[in-house]
Structures are given as C-alpha cells and as structure tokens.
Amino acid sequence: MRQPPYIGRFAPSPTGPLHAGSLVAALASWLDARAHGGQWLVRIEDVDTPRCVPGAVETILQQLATCGLLPDAAPVYQSQRGLLYQQALDQLTRAGLAYPCGCTRQDIASALAKSGQARERHSELVYPGTCRVGLRDKPARAWRFLTTHVGQSTEVSWTDRRLGQQTQNISEQVGDFVLRRADGLWAYQLAVVVDDAAQGITDVVRGEDLADNTARQILLQRALGLPTPRYLHTPLVLGANGEKLSKQNGAQALLLSDPLAALNAAAACLQLPAASGTLSEALAQWTHQWAAQWALKSHGERFHHSPA
C-alpha cells in the first residue's frame, strides 16, 4: 500500500519558554520530517488555558526560529478548536463510548479504598467505573471514555520506532479516562487525537515521557475511526535530581546566545555527532545522519533503528 505523504509536528504547551528537553523533541521531529522530505508543523497545545503563560507562544516560536527550526505552515492553536473536540465527544457519546461522571477525586479514592483496590498510576488514581451505570443523583462533572465494553479489547499493542514493542491494558492500568475535565476544559488525550487526524499527521516524534499516553490515544483513534500515526519517543533529558527535566522541576529556559551550542547539546541526546559551521549546515548534516540512522524499510513501518 502506498504510504501517505509524511507530515510531522512539534506540539509545545505555552506554560513557559522551551528548555533543553523540549529542544530535543523539537529537533528530533524536525529532522525526521526533513529526512523524509515531508512537512513539519507546529501546534500550540494551549487547551489548558489556566497554565498558559502570557507571551510564551511568541517566545517559543522565536526560540524555534533562532535555532533554524521553521514550520511549513502557520501554527495551529488548540484553544481555537473546541468545536472539533465537541464533535468528537458527541460521536463517542452516540456510540455509547463516553459518559458523564460526577466523581470527585475524593469519591474515587473512597470507592477504591472500599473495594481494596487503591490503585494509582503516575500519581493518578485508576478510575473504578463508578458512574458507568449512571450519575445516581450526582451532578455531571467530567466526561469519560468507556474502556470496558462488548467487542472491544482494551489491551493495546503498538511498535514504537525507538522503544520497540509496547503493550498496555487500559481498563486495568488506567481505567475510564477523562475526555472533558470537571472545569470544562478539554483533556489532552482527546484534543491530541482529534488534532493529529485533522492535520493529517503520519508520524509523531515526541519525548519518552509521553509514551504512556499512546495506548489511550490509539484506543480513541479506533473508536473515532481515525488513522493511527507511527510513533517515535525520544530519550529524556534529566535534571540534576535525576528526574525528567521539565518546567515543573525548575528547568531553565534555553540560552540561545549560541544557538548552535544548544542544538549540539540536543543532538548529543539523540546520539548524533557534534556539527560545526552555520546553523543551516549543521541541520543539513544532522538530517543526513538521521536519515542514515533511521533507515527506510521496504515493508510495514516506515523506519527502523539501525544497529550501532
């Protein structure tokens, strides 16, 4: 079957400027698109409006431009796409795959404690399905995706281009996850699935911390009748405390007085050699090396990682 034209994306949240970890993901996604001769898009994931920082979008776009990472189209903003998310939720509701939930976090914790299943995953309680059979006079707070239903397995397997074979049983390990939050904001899982399909994204290249979301997104893609992109999750940049470098644990904004130095540091995380010369020359070198490192397959998946 003929592969669709490659379209990749970088999707930062404007909760602050880019840091060293986000530059790794940006560079990897840009290189993957350029190695394919494809398109590279930027999507601003500002759906969680209370966490967005004024001026952060402009700062991020300027940082990318300073590093020579220019998108092939104007950025798309999630905050402007609520109608698309509502249409997707309506489709899931009509199919019996989404339902309103009136549970607070305390309600969930109490229900799990009573059943002796105080399960937690990445600081989130595994939802026990309390409202699947109705709200029982509670007001609706959030909307959830029904992960246990007839004829649909919730064990999802996929092959990550870097991490290899991955499997997750969503019903057991995550539970019915949120599509629209109690505060009325759209959940990341639904928004990213709708946007990737709407933009024709064929390949998602992002940080390894997001790999755990992939099974939920694939399940939503199947439920909505949307294509599933290929996934590649890049190595994480760790902070001094050994945890993922992030804005939450004090990651500093990129210092771009020497953008080539910042890019060389990002390239090193991707196991690419140091480059010299102008920015465009360095990016061209890395594009060639990326294409050689992630060689085109003659069947199935588009790329595989060549042995060292």
N, C-alpha and C positions, 0 to 999 in steps of 0.2 A: 504494500500500500504506500502511495506517495505521501511523504511527510509534509505537513503544513509548513509554511514559511516560519522561521524562528522568530519569536517575539519574547523578550525577557523584560524584567522590570526590577527596579530598586524601590522599596516602599518604606521610607523612614516615617517615624512618628515625630511631629514637631514639638517634642517635650523639652527641647534644648538643641544646641548645636551638635553636629556629628563629632564622635570621638574615635579613637583608634580602632575600636572593634567594629563600628559601623562602616568605617572606610574599607575594612577588609571585605565585608559583604558587598559594598558598592563596587569595589574594584573587580571582585570575582564575577559579579553579574554582568558588569560592562565587558570584561574580557570574554566571557562565554558568548555574549551576543556578537561581539566583533569577530571572534574566531569562527562563528557560523555565517558571517556576512548577514546577520539579522538585525532586527530593531531592538533598541534599548529604551525603555520608558521609565519615567519617574512618576510614582503615585504617592501623594501625600496622605498618610493614614491618620487623619485628624478627626476620626469619628468619636474619639474620647475627648470631647471638647474641654472638660474641666482641667485636663492635664496638659493641654497645649499652651505653649509659651508665646506671648506676642513677639513677633519678629523672627521666630525660629525658622519659619518656612524660608524667608528671604536669606537668612544666614546659611541654611543647609544648601540651598540652590547655589549660593555664591561659593561655598566651600567646594561643591562638586565642580563648578566651573573653574575654580582656581587649580584644581587637580586635573583639568582637561577631560572630565567625565561629563559630557554634554548629552542630554537625552535627544531622541529623534522626533519628539513631539512635545507639545506643551504639557506640563504636569496636570494630572487629574487629582481632584480633591474629594476624599470620601465624604466630607461634611456636606457636599452638594449632591449626594447620590442616594438620599434617603428613600426616594420613590422606588428605585430599583430594589432596595433591600425589603421594602414593604411588599412589593410584588412577589419576591421570593418567599417571604414568610406566608403570604396568602396562599401561594401554591402548595407549600408544605402543609398548611392547615387543612386545605381542601382534601389533601391526600391522607389525612389522619396522622401526619408525621410531626406535628407541632401542637403544643397545648399550653394553656396559661398555667402559671404556677404562683401560688400565694405564699410560699415558704420564705421565711427569713433565714439567715444563717443559723440563728439560734434554734429555729424549728428543725432544720436539717440535722444539727448536732444532737438534738434531743432524740429525734427519730432513730438516728444511727446508734446512740447510746442504749436505747431501749431494746434494739434488736441485737446488741452486742457486736455491731459492725462499724465501729468508729474508724472508718477508712478515710485516709487523707492522701492526696496526691499533689505534690508540688504546692503545698500549703492550701490546697482547695479540698473541701470535703466531697467525697464521691456521692452524688445525689441518689437517694434511695427510692425515688419514683413516687413520692407521697401523693402528688397531685395528678398522677396519670388517670385516676378514676374520677377526678373532679375536684373542685376547689373546696367543697364542704363548708360553704358559707364564708370562706376567706376571700378577701378582695384579691383580684389578679395583680401580681407584681411584675413578673417576668414572663417570657415565653421560652419554652424549652423544646429541644429536638428529642423525639421519642426514639430511643436506641434499641428497644426491645419490642419487636412486632413480628407478626407472622410472615414467613417467607423471606426475611432479610437477616443475614448473618451480620453480627457486629464485630466479628474478628476480621480486621482489615490487614492485608499484606501488601507491601509495595517494595520496590527496589530503589534505594537511594543511590545516586551515581557515585557517591563517595563512601557512605556508610554501609552499603550493601543491603541485604535482605532485612526488612523490618516487619514486625507484626505487633498488633495491639488489639485486644478485645475491649472495645469502647464501653460496652454496657457494664462490664465488670471493673474496668480500670478507671473509668471516667464517670460513667453514669449519664443520664439525660442532661446534655449541656445547654447552656443559655444561648439563645438566638437574639433576644432583645432583653436588655437589662431592666431591673426594677426602677431605675432612674429614667427610663425611656430611651436611653442611648442604645445604638446597635452594637451587638457583640462582634468582636474581631473575627470569629470563625465564619459567621455568615457574610460579613462585609467582604472579606478577602476572597471568598469563593465566588461571590457574585461579580466582583471587580475583575478577577483573573479571567473569568469566562467572557465578560463584556469587552475586555481589552484583547482577547484572543491570545492570552499568554500561553506559550507552549512549554516554557522552561522556567521553573522557579529556582533561583540560586539565592540562598539566604543563610543566616547563621545557624549553627547546630542547636542553639537553644530553642529554636522554633520547630525542630524535627518532631517533637512530641505532639504538635498540633496537626501533623499531616494526616493521620488516620481519620480524625474528625472531619477534616476538610474533604478527604476522599469520600467519606460516607455522605456528606452533604452534596457533593458533586453528583454522586449516583442518584440520590433522592430527587435532585432537581433536573436530572437528565443533561448534565453539563460534562464537557470533556475533562479528563484529569491530566494536568501537565506532568512533565518529568521533574524530578526534584533532585537538587544537589545542596547539601548542607555543609557549609564551610567550617573550618576549625574556629573555636572560640579564642578570643584574646582575654587572658586572665589578668585580674588586678593584683595588687601586692598582697591581698588577703587570700589569693588562690581561687577566688570566685570570679564568675564571668564579669568582665569589665562592662559596666553599664552606668547610666545616669543615676540610678538608684544607689549605687555604691561609690559614688563620687568620681566617676570618670571625668577627666578634664577634656575640655574642648580641644579639637585638633589645633596644633600650632602649624600654621601654613605659611610662615615666613620663608620656608624652604619646602615647597610642595613635593619636590622630587624625593626629599628625605622621608617625608610622611608616606609617600607611595612605596618607597623601597621597604619601609618597615611593614607595610601591609602586604607587599609582595612576598616578603620573607615568611609571613604566616601562611601563605599559600604555597610554600616550597618553590617559589620562583627566585631565580638568581637576581642579585643586585644589577640595576641598569644605570647607565650614565647618559650624558648628552642632554638634549632638550626633553621636555615632557612628552611631546609627540613621538620622539624617537624611542623613549623608554616604553611608552604604551605600545608602540608597534613591536618592540622586542618581546614584551610580555604576551602580546596577542599571539605571536608566532609560537612562543613556548607553550602557551596554554593549549593551542590547537594541537601541538605535538603530544602534550601530556594527556589530554583527554581526546583520544583518537576516535574517529568515526567508525561505528560498527556497520557491517553490511546487512544487519538484520535487527529487528526489535528495537531496543533502546538506542538512542542516537549516539551516546558516548559511553566509553568506559575508561576507567583509570588504568593507564599502562603501568605494569610492574616497575618498581625502581631498579 
